[in-house]
């Protein structure tokens, strides 16, 4: 069964604190892992695409790591701000022609 | 701005009525997708298209049909809307190079 799991389902974080959450995917086959950020009433926005084991990507205060051998990726947010409140989605595909399999998302709420 | 427009953005309809959602792109990309997003679920693929008149089913295609008569337009039709089809519908496009897909802003459909 091809399944992508994200944890936790939701997360409340105090403004200024750092946080991280997890995406787990099948480790048997791997082509790419994607992170998206979605604010309600807006388009999901691509954050990162990672393809190599050990990849680390960074965009401002947000970074992500990838472990394809054990099948997980972490997303980190440093010094959370209210504008970071969103649902963070990850998606996995096993080859370039295979459709993306999506996790259910982690809903992040930043408390001022 | 990924050049994707969805219409309508919000719709309330009655059970049993047909509904058509439209996705329009200005990028001339071959690949277009329709997803639905529901709480507790990831994005689930309904149908996708890889060219004019070329479409295929996704994982949750029952009760939906699509048409692509022009490169720029991908229509999703709910043949006879049911309450279980109340959801947020996202259209997406994929450029020929790279693996990132780009989303429209979503269409909120409520079936009463």
Backbone of each chain as ProteinMPNN parsed JSONL, in Angstrom:
{"seq_chain_A": "XXXXXXXXXXXXXXXXXXXXXXXXXXXXXXXXXXXXXXXXXXXXXXXXXXXXXXXXXXXXXXXXXXXXXXXXXXXXXXXXXXXXXXXXXXXXXXXXXXXXXXXXXXXXXXXX", "coords_chain_A": {"N_chain_A": [[0.854, -1.182, 0.0], [0.626, 2.138, -0.925], [1.394, 4.768, 0.922], [1.346, 7.908, 2.515], [2.303, 9.425, 5.424], [1.66, 11.998, 7.745], [2.786, 13.72, 10.589], [2.624, 15.803, 13.541], [-1.03, 15.786, 13.341], [-2.11, 18.271, 13.852], [-0.85, 21.306, 15.251], [-0.031, 23.501, 17.8], [1.809, 26.357, 18.298], [3.85, 28.573, 20.122], [4.388, 31.967, 19.275], [7.567, 32.792, 18.053], [8.793, 30.503, 18.956], [10.541, 27.536, 17.843], [9.794, 24.845, 15.582], [8.988, 21.513, 14.421], [7.951, 19.042, 12.033], [6.811, 15.876, 10.68], [7.119, 13.837, 7.75], [6.302, 10.728, 6.527], [7.124, 8.13, 4.283], [6.885, 5.499, 1.739], [9.827, 3.588, 1.73], [10.845, 1.901, -0.124], [10.822, 2.486, -2.845], [11.782, 5.406, -4.564], [11.447, 8.664, -5.851], [10.974, 11.455, -5.674], [10.367, 13.918, -3.143], [8.011, 16.158, -1.931], [7.331, 19.322, -0.453], [4.639, 21.349, 0.48], [2.956, 24.407, 1.162], [-0.066, 25.471, 2.516], [-2.407, 27.922, 2.726], [-5.659, 28.556, 3.806], [-8.087, 29.379, 1.378], [-6.234, 30.152, -0.432], [-3.835, 29.261, -3.037], [-2.196, 26.106, -2.758], [1.24, 26.266, -2.072], [4.361, 25.609, -3.49], [7.092, 24.527, -1.595], [9.53, 22.992, -1.285], [11.335, 20.657, -3.323], [12.701, 17.546, -3.069], [15.217, 15.228, -3.876], [17.435, 13.62, -3.371], [18.962, 11.349, -1.085], [19.671, 12.556, 2.113], [19.482, 15.164, 1.348], [19.224, 18.617, 2.069], [17.188, 21.402, 2.359], [16.605, 24.908, 2.228], [14.619, 27.754, 2.969], [14.448, 30.845, 3.756], [13.258, 31.018, 6.996], [12.451, 28.449, 7.028], [13.196, 25.035, 6.708], [14.148, 21.839, 5.327], [14.706, 18.316, 5.613], [15.855, 15.165, 4.289], [15.483, 11.681, 4.35], [15.872, 9.018, 2.569], [16.368, 6.345, 2.85], [15.26, 5.441, 5.209], [12.792, 6.471, 4.926], [11.65, 9.116, 5.555], [10.934, 12.608, 6.036], [11.786, 15.731, 7.438], [10.294, 18.806, 8.319], [11.314, 21.979, 9.254], [10.675, 24.859, 11.183], [11.958, 27.859, 12.066], [11.874, 30.076, 14.787], [8.973, 30.779, 14.868], [6.397, 32.626, 13.21], [3.309, 34.539, 13.115], [2.431, 34.526, 10.442], [3.251, 32.093, 9.54], [1.314, 30.319, 10.057], [-0.534, 27.757, 8.745], [-1.445, 24.988, 6.626], [0.72, 22.328, 6.192], [1.775, 20.383, 3.631], [2.919, 17.244, 2.499], [4.201, 15.366, -0.268], [4.783, 12.463, -2.206], [6.511, 10.736, -4.808], [7.173, 7.837, -6.825], [8.333, 7.551, -9.277], [9.094, 9.524, -12.193], [6.866, 9.5, -13.737], [4.876, 8.756, -12.143], [1.965, 9.368, -10.24], [1.646, 11.927, -7.746], [1.542, 11.053, -4.329], [-0.236, 12.062, -1.597], [0.221, 13.286, 1.733], [-1.923, 13.814, 4.65], [-1.492, 16.231, 5.771], [-0.11, 18.701, 8.04], [-1.503, 20.804, 10.298], [-0.612, 23.919, 11.224], [-0.67, 26.184, 13.833], [0.053, 29.32, 14.915], [0.476, 30.865, 17.927], [0.006, 34.106, 19.117]], "CA_chain_A": [[0.0, 0.0, 0.0], [1.422, 3.352, -1.019], [0.774, 5.661, 1.887], [2.197, 8.957, 3.063], [1.776, 9.816, 6.727], [2.222, 13.204, 8.322], [2.494, 13.899, 12.011], [1.266, 15.544, 14.018], [-2.12, 16.269, 12.485], [-2.156, 19.713, 14.084], [0.211, 21.745, 16.148], [-0.099, 24.894, 18.269], [3.156, 26.78, 18.682], [3.937, 29.963, 20.549], [5.195, 32.836, 18.406], [8.972, 32.872, 18.436], [9.347, 29.157, 19.155], [10.827, 26.745, 16.656], [8.995, 23.634, 15.552], [9.237, 20.636, 13.276], [7.006, 17.952, 11.859], [7.357, 14.73, 9.95], [6.428, 13.163, 6.649], [6.817, 9.372, 6.317], [6.717, 7.625, 2.968], [7.498, 4.191, 1.481], [11.263, 3.711, 1.457], [11.268, 0.886, -1.085], [11.061, 3.153, -4.119], [11.757, 6.841, -4.311], [11.876, 9.564, -6.909], [11.007, 12.823, -5.155], [9.516, 14.266, -2.016], [7.643, 17.56, -2.066], [6.633, 20.02, 0.625], [3.815, 22.478, 0.07], [2.333, 25.183, 2.228], [-1.386, 25.862, 2.068], [-3.275, 28.76, 3.547], [-7.042, 28.462, 3.349], [-8.517, 30.382, 0.394], [-5.137, 30.427, -1.363], [-3.292, 28.077, -3.703], [-1.02, 25.466, -2.149], [2.469, 26.858, -2.617], [5.494, 24.684, -3.404], [8.22, 24.963, -0.765], [10.745, 22.261, -1.628], [11.347, 19.335, -3.95], [13.96, 16.902, -2.702], [15.368, 13.99, -4.631], [18.587, 12.81, -2.966], [19.086, 11.022, 0.325], [20.538, 13.509, 2.793], [19.194, 16.53, 0.9], [18.687, 19.622, 2.988], [16.825, 22.596, 1.616], [16.26, 25.998, 3.137], [13.983, 28.922, 2.364], [14.205, 31.73, 4.887], [13.27, 30.337, 8.298], [11.935, 27.084, 6.846], [14.145, 24.11, 6.1], [13.668, 20.456, 5.266], [15.716, 17.276, 5.422], [15.309, 13.98, 3.631], [16.13, 10.39, 4.547], [15.132, 8.087, 1.698], [16.602, 4.952, 3.274], [14.286, 5.108, 6.254], [11.492, 6.938, 4.467], [11.035, 10.241, 6.245], [11.43, 13.964, 5.824], [11.385, 16.673, 8.474], [10.207, 20.224, 7.992], [11.625, 22.783, 10.427], [10.422, 26.299, 11.123], [12.728, 28.5, 13.127], [11.321, 31.364, 15.198], [7.668, 30.842, 14.21], [5.676, 33.894, 13.127], [1.886, 34.298, 12.805], [2.223, 34.253, 9.022], [3.577, 30.698, 9.268], [0.102, 29.508, 10.262], [-0.955, 27.17, 7.462], [-1.334, 23.53, 6.578], [1.916, 21.924, 5.462], [1.488, 19.127, 2.959], [4.018, 16.604, 1.78], [3.778, 14.442, -1.317], [5.859, 11.541, -2.619], [6.279, 9.9, -5.985], [8.21, 6.826, -6.956], [9.083, 7.845, -10.49], [8.679, 10.8, -12.782], [5.557, 9.368, -14.367], [3.896, 8.309, -11.16], [1.263, 10.483, -9.617], [1.996, 12.261, -6.371], [0.737, 10.551, -3.221], [-0.203, 13.155, -0.631], [-0.148, 13.139, 3.132], [-3.116, 14.568, 5.05], [-1.094, 17.578, 6.175], [0.017, 19.144, 9.437], [-2.04, 22.163, 10.437], [0.202, 24.665, 12.181], [-1.288, 27.423, 14.321], [1.008, 30.076, 15.715], [-0.22, 31.687, 18.932], [0.795, 35.324, 19.404]], "C_chain_A": [[0.896, 1.239, 0.0], [0.749, 4.417, -0.175], [1.791, 6.677, 2.367], [1.539, 9.446, 4.344], [2.458, 11.089, 7.195], [1.838, 13.295, 9.785], [3.238, 15.119, 12.55], [0.223, 16.061, 13.029], [-2.264, 17.777, 12.625], [-1.21, 20.065, 15.216], [-0.024, 23.211, 16.497], [1.264, 25.27, 18.802], [3.125, 28.25, 19.07], [4.81, 30.751, 19.58], [6.615, 32.925, 18.943], [9.62, 31.513, 18.669], [9.644, 28.508, 17.81], [10.051, 25.439, 16.723], [9.41, 22.755, 14.378], [8.151, 19.583, 13.212], [7.498, 17.012, 10.773], [6.471, 14.3, 8.801], [7.094, 11.799, 6.478], [6.267, 8.812, 5.021], [7.369, 6.265, 2.753], [8.962, 4.362, 1.109], [11.728, 2.764, 0.355], [11.544, 1.469, -2.457], [10.956, 4.648, -3.892], [12.209, 7.582, -5.549], [12.007, 10.986, -6.376], [10.039, 12.981, -4.001], [9.281, 15.776, -2.078], [7.051, 18.072, -0.765], [5.894, 21.22, 0.037], [3.241, 23.141, 1.312], [0.995, 25.678, 1.708], [-2.09, 26.684, 3.126], [-4.671, 28.698, 2.953], [-7.369, 29.654, 2.451], [-7.378, 30.815, -0.535], [-4.699, 29.126, -2.027], [-2.236, 27.433, -2.828], [0.246, 25.933, -2.865], [3.627, 25.878, -2.437], [6.599, 25.299, -2.555], [9.517, 24.319, -1.254], [10.403, 21.025, -2.446], [12.704, 18.736, -3.627], [14.044, 15.548, -3.366], [16.485, 13.085, -4.129], [18.583, 12.559, -1.466], [20.076, 11.995, 0.976], [20.349, 14.945, 2.354], [18.746, 17.383, 2.071], [18.395, 20.858, 2.156], [16.394, 23.667, 2.615], [15.655, 27.154, 2.35], [13.605, 29.842, 3.525], [14.327, 30.974, 6.205], [12.803, 28.888, 8.204], [13.012, 26.233, 6.18], [13.565, 22.703, 6.138], [14.84, 19.524, 5.058], [15.043, 16.037, 4.87], [16.162, 12.758, 3.949], [15.34, 9.366, 3.739], [15.296, 6.642, 2.145], [15.595, 4.522, 4.328], [12.908, 5.688, 5.954], [10.886, 8.047, 5.304], [11.71, 11.544, 5.837], [10.932, 14.82, 6.977], [11.299, 18.072, 7.883], [10.411, 21.001, 9.28], [11.232, 24.228, 10.175], [11.092, 26.917, 12.336], [12.064, 29.831, 13.489], [9.961, 31.638, 14.563], [7.031, 32.228, 14.308], [4.212, 33.607, 12.787], [1.639, 33.954, 11.343], [2.626, 32.831, 8.624], [2.37, 29.784, 9.461], [-0.429, 29.057, 8.909], [-1.001, 25.661, 7.643], [-0.146, 23.182, 5.69], [1.699, 20.505, 4.945], [2.766, 18.54, 2.384], [3.436, 15.613, 0.767], [5.0, 13.688, -1.825], [5.521, 10.925, -3.957], [7.473, 8.993, -6.233], [8.901, 6.853, -8.302], [8.465, 9.057, -11.152], [7.305, 10.724, -13.423], [4.47, 9.005, -13.37], [3.251, 9.509, -10.483], [1.748, 10.7, -8.191], [1.014, 11.621, -5.404], [0.893, 11.555, -2.086], [-0.471, 12.678, 0.783], [-1.341, 14.028, 3.451], [-2.774, 15.964, 5.556], [-0.918, 17.727, 7.667], [-0.474, 20.582, 9.479], [-1.298, 22.861, 11.562], [-0.499, 25.969, 12.542], [-0.289, 28.098, 15.247], [0.233, 31.005, 16.641], [0.617, 32.916, 19.254], [1.089, 35.457, 20.898]], "O_chain_A": [[1.804, 1.365, 0.821], [-0.329, 4.907, -0.513], [2.955, 6.347, 2.596], [0.37, 9.83, 4.35], [3.672, 11.244, 7.063], [0.71, 12.986, 10.169], [4.334, 15.441, 12.092], [0.553, 16.686, 12.021], [-2.509, 18.48, 11.644], [-0.829, 19.218, 16.025], [-0.194, 24.054, 15.616], [1.814, 24.581, 19.661], [2.46, 29.063, 18.429], [5.842, 30.263, 19.121], [6.83, 33.111, 20.14], [10.841, 31.379, 18.591], [9.079, 28.879, 16.782], [9.691, 24.983, 17.808], [10.098, 23.205, 13.461], [7.511, 19.272, 14.216], [8.454, 17.3, 10.052], [5.245, 14.387, 8.866], [8.31, 11.719, 6.304], [5.093, 8.995, 4.698], [8.293, 5.899, 3.479], [9.297, 5.191, 0.264], [12.887, 2.819, -0.057], [12.426, 0.981, -3.164], [10.124, 5.102, -3.106], [13.184, 7.218, -6.207], [13.022, 11.646, -6.595], [9.035, 12.277, -3.899], [10.213, 16.561, -2.251], [6.353, 17.343, -0.06], [6.427, 21.984, -0.769], [3.07, 22.516, 2.359], [0.909, 26.232, 0.612], [-2.337, 26.233, 4.244], [-4.84, 28.779, 1.736], [-6.977, 30.787, 2.732], [-7.542, 31.739, -1.332], [-5.127, 28.038, -1.64], [-1.445, 28.143, -2.206], [0.306, 25.986, -4.093], [3.842, 25.372, -1.335], [6.993, 26.446, -2.766], [10.477, 25.011, -1.593], [9.338, 20.427, -2.29], [13.738, 19.353, -3.884], [13.062, 14.806, -3.416], [16.486, 11.892, -4.432], [18.246, 13.441, -0.676], [21.17, 12.225, 0.462], [20.97, 15.852, 2.907], [17.998, 16.94, 2.942], [19.222, 21.306, 1.362], [15.889, 23.366, 3.697], [16.091, 27.49, 1.25], [12.585, 29.648, 4.185], [15.359, 30.368, 6.495], [12.768, 28.182, 9.212], [13.653, 26.655, 5.218], [12.623, 22.417, 6.878], [15.834, 19.876, 4.422], [13.826, 15.875, 4.966], [17.387, 12.787, 3.835], [14.279, 8.906, 4.163], [14.447, 5.802, 1.846], [15.136, 3.38, 4.337], [11.953, 5.407, 6.679], [9.734, 7.945, 5.724], [12.85, 11.584, 5.376], [9.802, 14.661, 7.439], [12.121, 18.467, 7.056], [9.76, 20.721, 10.287], [11.435, 24.754, 9.08], [10.823, 26.543, 13.477], [11.731, 30.621, 12.606], [9.803, 32.602, 13.814], [7.114, 32.904, 15.333], [3.902, 32.552, 12.233], [0.738, 33.175, 11.034], [2.372, 32.409, 7.495], [2.401, 28.615, 9.075], [-0.733, 29.876, 8.042], [-0.635, 25.137, 8.695], [-0.027, 23.683, 4.573], [1.473, 19.568, 5.71], [3.6, 19.267, 1.843], [2.33, 15.101, 0.936], [6.108, 14.223, -1.863], [4.357, 10.621, -4.219], [8.613, 9.321, -5.904], [9.955, 6.238, -8.462], [7.428, 9.555, -10.714], [6.651, 11.746, -13.632], [3.289, 8.954, -13.713], [3.899, 10.516, -10.197], [2.201, 9.771, -7.523], [-0.196, 11.642, -5.629], [2.008, 11.862, -1.665], [-1.285, 11.782, 1.008], [-1.732, 14.878, 2.651], [-3.665, 16.791, 5.75], [-1.497, 16.982, 8.457], [0.057, 21.46, 8.798], [-1.356, 22.435, 12.716], [-0.873, 26.752, 11.669], [0.155, 27.515, 16.236], [-0.565, 31.827, 16.19], [1.788, 32.801, 19.618], [1.737, 36.416, 21.317]]}, "seq_chain_B": "XXXXXXXXXXXXXXXXXXXXXXXXXXXXXXXXXXXXXXXXXXXXXXXXXXXXXXXXXXXXXXXXXXXXXXXXXXXXXXXXXXXXXXXXXXXXXXXXXXXXXXXXXXXXXXXX", "coords_chain_B": {"N_chain_B": [[2.664, 33.866, -9.609], [0.904, 31.343, -11.064], [-0.655, 31.282, -13.319], [-3.197, 30.089, -13.379], [-6.624, 29.745, -13.364], [-9.545, 29.215, -11.588], [-13.013, 28.452, -11.832], [-16.456, 28.192, -10.84], [-15.431, 30.026, -7.887], [-16.731, 29.631, -5.534], [-19.517, 27.636, -4.746], [-22.863, 26.691, -4.175], [-24.939, 23.965, -4.331], [-27.723, 21.836, -5.217], [-28.459, 18.482, -4.179], [-28.233, 15.989, -6.641], [-28.124, 17.621, -8.848], [-26.341, 18.564, -11.852], [-22.949, 19.69, -11.952], [-20.435, 21.848, -13.115], [-17.033, 22.484, -12.988], [-14.522, 24.787, -13.828], [-11.247, 24.925, -15.133], [-8.728, 27.047, -16.061], [-5.79, 27.658, -17.846], [-2.916, 29.683, -18.522], [-0.5, 28.877, -19.388], [-0.009, 26.925, -21.248], [0.599, 24.243, -20.726], [0.907, 20.648, -20.927], [0.084, 18.801, -18.952], [-2.576, 18.572, -16.743], [-4.52, 18.657, -13.744], [-7.123, 17.493, -11.581], [-7.926, 17.77, -8.248], [-9.329, 16.811, -5.062], [-9.786, 18.116, -1.806], [-10.111, 17.19, 1.457], [-10.91, 17.44, 4.949], [-8.623, 15.711, 7.036], [-7.774, 14.101, 5.035], [-5.316, 13.713, 2.476], [-4.529, 15.596, -0.498], [-6.507, 14.323, -3.029], [-6.436, 12.635, -6.049], [-8.577, 13.185, -8.735], [-9.137, 13.197, -11.582], [-6.91, 13.34, -14.387], [-5.162, 15.04, -17.041], [-3.269, 14.607, -19.994], [-3.03, 15.889, -22.314], [-4.806, 17.422, -25.104], [-7.965, 16.069, -25.283], [-6.978, 13.812, -24.073], [-7.3, 11.997, -21.293], [-7.3, 10.655, -17.94], [-8.223, 8.432, -15.25], [-8.119, 9.201, -11.746], [-7.557, 8.367, -8.292], [-10.05, 8.756, -7.063], [-12.303, 8.807, -8.846], [-14.971, 8.131, -9.293], [-18.228, 9.221, -10.036], [-17.471, 11.534, -11.189], [-16.637, 13.326, -14.183], [-14.495, 14.355, -16.877], [-13.354, 16.833, -19.238], [-11.311, 17.82, -21.973], [-11.016, 19.906, -24.3], [-9.536, 21.899, -25.292], [-6.165, 23.046, -24.997], [-5.874, 24.891, -22.945], [-8.058, 24.671, -21.211], [-9.637, 22.735, -18.697], [-12.167, 20.799, -17.752], [-14.196, 19.859, -15.032], [-16.784, 17.721, -14.235], [-19.485, 17.085, -12.157], [-21.648, 14.632, -12.281], [-24.12, 14.08, -11.099], [-24.682, 15.662, -8.412], [-23.693, 14.807, -5.081], [-23.952, 14.792, -1.479], [-21.579, 13.875, -0.442], [-19.735, 14.852, -2.125], [-19.238, 17.392, -1.428], [-16.692, 19.612, -1.004], [-13.329, 20.934, -1.288], [-12.078, 21.835, -4.342], [-9.236, 21.481, -6.273], [-7.459, 22.627, -9.047], [-4.587, 21.795, -10.962], [-1.403, 22.307, -12.587], [1.329, 20.979, -14.49], [4.561, 21.795, -15.353], [6.615, 20.957, -18.241], [9.301, 20.413, -17.628], [11.024, 19.396, -14.665], [9.435, 18.575, -11.518], [7.556, 19.788, -10.024], [4.231, 20.714, -9.209], [1.708, 23.148, -9.891], [-0.791, 25.021, -8.335], [-4.244, 26.038, -8.68], [-6.463, 28.405, -7.06], [-8.504, 27.105, -5.835], [-11.821, 25.69, -5.643], [-14.675, 26.047, -3.825], [-17.086, 23.818, -3.059], [-20.357, 23.197, -2.115], [-22.726, 20.788, -1.451], [-26.069, 20.518, -1.002]], "CA_chain_B": [[1.361, 33.571, -10.202], [1.096, 30.208, -11.969], [-1.492, 31.415, -14.502], [-4.312, 29.148, -13.308], [-7.86, 30.354, -12.871], [-10.646, 28.267, -11.39], [-14.329, 29.062, -11.678], [-16.575, 29.273, -9.865], [-14.625, 29.859, -6.684], [-17.647, 29.131, -4.507], [-20.824, 27.266, -5.29], [-23.762, 25.844, -3.398], [-25.852, 23.331, -5.269], [-28.599, 20.836, -4.604], [-28.22, 17.076, -4.498], [-28.831, 15.514, -7.879], [-27.908, 18.534, -9.984], [-24.991, 18.507, -12.413], [-22.112, 20.862, -11.682], [-19.174, 21.857, -13.862], [-15.981, 23.391, -12.543], [-13.626, 25.068, -14.948], [-9.868, 25.306, -14.858], [-8.141, 27.69, -17.227], [-4.373, 27.984, -17.666], [-2.323, 30.524, -19.563], [0.889, 28.418, -19.555], [0.073, 25.978, -22.365], [1.188, 22.972, -20.305], [0.136, 19.45, -21.277], [-0.488, 18.086, -17.809], [-3.492, 19.271, -15.85], [-5.031, 17.739, -12.73], [-8.165, 17.887, -10.639], [-7.847, 17.147, -6.929], [-10.213, 17.285, -4.014], [-9.12, 18.169, -0.515], [-11.075, 17.057, 2.542], [-10.245, 17.347, 6.253], [-8.159, 14.372, 7.392], [-7.252, 13.428, 3.849], [-4.46, 14.518, 1.626], [-5.12, 15.872, -1.802], [-6.79, 13.072, -3.726], [-6.533, 12.889, -7.475], [-9.858, 12.775, -9.318], [-8.791, 12.902, -12.965], [-5.868, 14.181, -14.917], [-5.088, 15.094, -18.501], [-1.914, 14.755, -20.521], [-3.129, 16.553, -23.613], [-6.169, 17.621, -25.582], [-8.76, 14.843, -25.403], [-6.307, 12.701, -23.384], [-7.541, 12.086, -19.859], [-7.27, 9.372, -17.25], [-8.823, 8.485, -13.923], [-7.307, 9.157, -10.551], [-7.988, 7.412, -7.275], [-11.42, 8.985, -6.602], [-12.956, 9.317, -10.048], [-16.395, 7.785, -9.368], [-19.143, 10.351, -9.903], [-16.892, 12.69, -11.868], [-16.112, 13.177, -15.539], [-13.698, 15.512, -17.275], [-13.15, 17.026, -20.669], [-10.247, 18.748, -22.324], [-11.14, 20.135, -25.743], [-8.485, 22.865, -25.63], [-5.034, 22.927, -24.071], [-5.965, 25.789, -21.794], [-9.222, 24.444, -20.341], [-9.874, 21.373, -18.2], [-13.455, 20.894, -17.062], [-14.592, 18.765, -14.141], [-18.234, 17.681, -14.098], [-20.153, 16.177, -11.234], [-22.804, 14.303, -13.113], [-25.311, 14.224, -10.249], [-23.962, 15.969, -7.183], [-24.112, 14.211, -3.814], [-23.39, 15.515, -0.328], [-20.2, 13.411, -0.237], [-18.872, 15.609, -3.023], [-18.909, 18.672, -0.803], [-15.245, 19.565, -0.868], [-12.573, 21.966, -1.985], [-11.515, 21.244, -5.555], [-8.071, 22.191, -6.788], [-6.869, 22.321, -10.337], [-3.14, 21.974, -10.943], [-0.703, 22.094, -13.851], [2.732, 20.579, -14.309], [5.424, 22.157, -16.498], [7.268, 19.787, -18.834], [10.554, 20.093, -16.939], [10.85, 19.446, -13.215], [8.385, 17.725, -10.976], [6.654, 20.59, -9.203], [2.962, 21.104, -9.798], [1.245, 24.453, -9.446], [-2.219, 24.916, -8.066], [-5.176, 27.146, -8.657], [-6.849, 28.852, -5.724], [-9.519, 26.227, -5.276], [-13.256, 25.936, -5.791], [-15.39, 25.493, -2.67], [-18.388, 23.328, -3.492], [-21.217, 22.644, -1.075], [-23.9, 20.113, -2.003], [-27.057, 20.456, 0.094]], "C_chain_B": [[1.538, 32.49, -11.266], [0.179, 30.274, -13.167], [-2.638, 30.428, -14.544], [-5.515, 29.854, -12.698], [-8.921, 29.284, -12.747], [-11.957, 29.037, -11.265], [-15.411, 27.991, -11.648], [-15.667, 29.025, -8.667], [-15.463, 29.3, -5.536], [-18.969, 28.792, -5.162], [-21.574, 26.418, -4.282], [-24.768, 25.266, -4.38], [-26.677, 22.275, -4.556], [-28.211, 19.431, -5.044], [-28.94, 16.703, -5.782], [-28.622, 16.415, -9.073], [-26.506, 18.333, -10.547], [-24.246, 19.821, -12.128], [-20.848, 20.744, -12.522], [-18.254, 22.912, -13.283], [-14.994, 23.562, -13.686], [-12.249, 25.447, -14.434], [-9.275, 25.851, -16.142], [-6.688, 28.016, -16.932], [-3.882, 28.828, -18.822], [-0.932, 30.033, -19.957], [1.07, 27.426, -20.698], [0.722, 24.64, -21.99], [0.288, 21.809, -20.655], [-0.623, 18.887, -20.079], [-1.348, 19.011, -16.955], [-4.17, 18.234, -14.963], [-6.227, 18.356, -12.011], [-8.01, 17.059, -9.379], [-9.032, 17.601, -6.089], [-9.47, 17.199, -2.684], [-10.173, 18.172, 0.579], [-10.323, 16.946, 3.86], [-9.853, 15.906, 6.564], [-7.634, 13.562, 6.233], [-6.244, 14.334, 3.167], [-5.216, 14.923, 0.388], [-5.319, 14.536, -2.52], [-7.096, 13.372, -5.188], [-7.847, 12.336, -8.024], [-9.639, 12.31, -10.76], [-7.588, 13.749, -13.35], [-5.865, 14.108, -16.444], [-3.646, 15.297, -18.917], [-1.916, 15.314, -21.939], [-4.576, 16.714, -24.0], [-6.808, 16.273, -25.861], [-8.109, 13.624, -24.742], [-6.485, 12.866, -21.884], [-7.474, 10.686, -19.251], [-7.802, 9.553, -15.837], [-7.766, 8.529, -12.846], [-7.916, 8.203, -9.549], [-9.435, 7.58, -6.848], [-12.278, 9.517, -7.743], [-14.461, 9.03, -10.117], [-17.266, 9.008, -9.125], [-18.649, 11.615, -10.579], [-16.537, 12.331, -13.309], [-15.354, 14.457, -15.884], [-13.7, 15.632, -18.788], [-12.054, 18.049, -20.884], [-10.279, 18.904, -23.843], [-10.118, 21.164, -26.229], [-7.372, 22.73, -24.602], [-5.272, 23.723, -22.803], [-7.092, 25.487, -20.818], [-9.393, 22.978, -19.974], [-11.114, 21.467, -17.321], [-13.704, 19.647, -16.225], [-16.097, 18.829, -13.949], [-18.65, 16.651, -13.065], [-21.494, 15.868, -11.877], [-24.124, 14.465, -12.355], [-24.787, 14.409, -8.829], [-24.57, 15.287, -5.967], [-23.425, 14.953, -2.675], [-21.935, 15.11, -0.073], [-19.22, 14.127, -1.163], [-18.688, 17.055, -2.565], [-17.432, 18.659, -0.462], [-14.635, 20.844, -1.431], [-11.881, 21.288, -3.158], [-10.373, 22.127, -6.063], [-7.714, 21.679, -8.172], [-5.363, 22.555, -10.226], [-2.584, 21.724, -12.336], [0.728, 21.68, -13.543], [3.522, 20.989, -15.549], [6.144, 20.93, -17.02], [8.585, 19.424, -18.153], [10.336, 20.237, -15.443], [9.636, 18.671, -12.799], [7.366, 18.49, -10.155], [5.353, 20.818, -9.942], [2.488, 22.391, -9.148], [-0.274, 24.448, -9.416], [-2.973, 26.2, -8.332], [-5.598, 27.432, -7.219], [-7.984, 28.054, -5.12], [-10.934, 26.673, -5.577], [-13.967, 25.247, -4.634], [-16.793, 25.09, -3.112], [-19.133, 22.74, -2.301], [-22.441, 22.054, -1.739], [-24.89, 19.902, -0.863], [-28.24, 19.567, -0.282]], "O_chain_B": [[2.241, 32.699, -12.255], [0.23, 29.364, -13.995], [-3.02, 29.969, -15.62], [-5.417, 30.479, -11.642], [-9.169, 28.533, -13.69], [-12.01, 30.117, -10.678], [-15.304, 26.987, -12.352], [-15.192, 27.906, -8.472], [-14.954, 28.582, -4.676], [-19.48, 29.53, -6.004], [-21.003, 25.547, -3.625], [-25.373, 25.996, -5.165], [-26.366, 21.874, -3.434], [-27.699, 19.228, -6.145], [-30.102, 17.054, -5.986], [-28.912, 16.02, -10.203], [-25.586, 17.973, -9.813], [-24.839, 20.898, -12.075], [-20.262, 19.666, -12.626], [-18.633, 24.07, -13.109], [-14.676, 22.618, -14.409], [-12.1, 26.176, -13.454], [-9.315, 25.197, -17.184], [-6.38, 28.587, -15.886], [-4.361, 28.711, -19.95], [-0.25, 30.675, -20.756], [2.202, 27.121, -21.072], [1.324, 23.981, -22.838], [-0.935, 21.944, -20.682], [-1.802, 18.544, -20.172], [-0.912, 20.074, -16.513], [-4.372, 17.088, -15.365], [-6.325, 19.573, -11.858], [-7.969, 15.829, -9.419], [-9.653, 18.629, -6.36], [-8.635, 16.319, -2.476], [-11.029, 19.056, 0.622], [-9.212, 16.415, 3.892], [-10.651, 14.987, 6.379], [-7.109, 12.464, 6.418], [-6.313, 15.559, 3.27], [-6.402, 14.627, 0.243], [-4.398, 13.723, -2.601], [-7.903, 14.243, -5.51], [-8.186, 11.173, -7.806], [-9.926, 11.163, -11.103], [-7.293, 14.755, -12.706], [-6.484, 13.23, -17.045], [-2.899, 16.05, -18.292], [-0.925, 15.218, -22.663], [-5.473, 16.213, -23.322], [-6.257, 15.445, -26.585], [-8.638, 12.517, -24.843], [-5.899, 13.76, -21.274], [-7.577, 9.678, -19.95], [-7.831, 10.659, -15.298], [-6.674, 7.981, -12.993], [-8.702, 7.328, -9.914], [-10.017, 6.635, -6.315], [-12.909, 10.566, -7.611], [-15.158, 9.636, -10.931], [-17.082, 9.737, -8.151], [-19.32, 12.646, -10.551], [-16.186, 11.191, -13.615], [-15.551, 15.501, -15.261], [-14.0, 14.684, -19.514], [-11.883, 18.994, -20.114], [-9.651, 18.137, -24.573], [-9.867, 21.283, -27.428], [-7.62, 22.341, -23.461], [-4.913, 23.282, -21.71], [-7.084, 25.999, -19.699], [-9.304, 22.094, -20.827], [-11.11, 22.129, -16.283], [-13.45, 18.525, -16.664], [-16.632, 19.863, -13.549], [-18.22, 15.498, -13.1], [-22.359, 16.735, -11.998], [-25.118, 14.932, -12.911], [-24.486, 13.438, -8.134], [-25.79, 15.196, -5.831], [-22.436, 15.656, -2.885], [-21.15, 15.901, 0.449], [-18.006, 14.012, -0.994], [-18.047, 17.848, -3.254], [-16.969, 17.795, 0.283], [-15.328, 21.707, -1.97], [-11.184, 20.288, -2.986], [-10.524, 23.334, -6.252], [-7.672, 20.476, -8.429], [-4.923, 23.424, -9.473], [-3.192, 21.033, -13.154], [1.267, 21.988, -12.48], [3.194, 20.581, -16.663], [6.27, 19.944, -16.294], [8.95, 18.249, -18.105], [9.565, 21.087, -14.998], [8.89, 18.167, -13.638], [6.414, 17.902, -9.642], [5.349, 21.084, -11.144], [2.825, 22.685, -8.001], [-0.942, 23.951, -10.323], [-2.428, 27.298, -8.227], [-5.141, 26.776, -6.283], [-8.383, 28.316, -3.985], [-11.214, 27.86, -5.744], [-13.882, 24.03, -4.474], [-17.594, 25.942, -3.496], [-18.606, 21.897, -1.576], [-23.124, 22.734, -2.505], [-24.6, 19.207, 0.111], [-29.163, 19.398, 0.515]]}, "name": "protein", "num_of_chains": 2, "seq": "XXXXXXXXXXXXXXXXXXXXXXXXXXXXXXXXXXXXXXXXXXXXXXXXXXXXXXXXXXXXXXXXXXXXXXXXXXXXXXXXXXXXXXXXXXXXXXXXXXXXXXXXXXXXXXXXXXXXXXXXXXXXXXXXXXXXXXXXXXXXXXXXXXXXXXXXXXXXXXXXXXXXXXXXXXXXXXXXXXXXXXXXXXXXXXXXXXXXXXXXXXXXXXXXXXXXXXXXXXXXXXXX"}
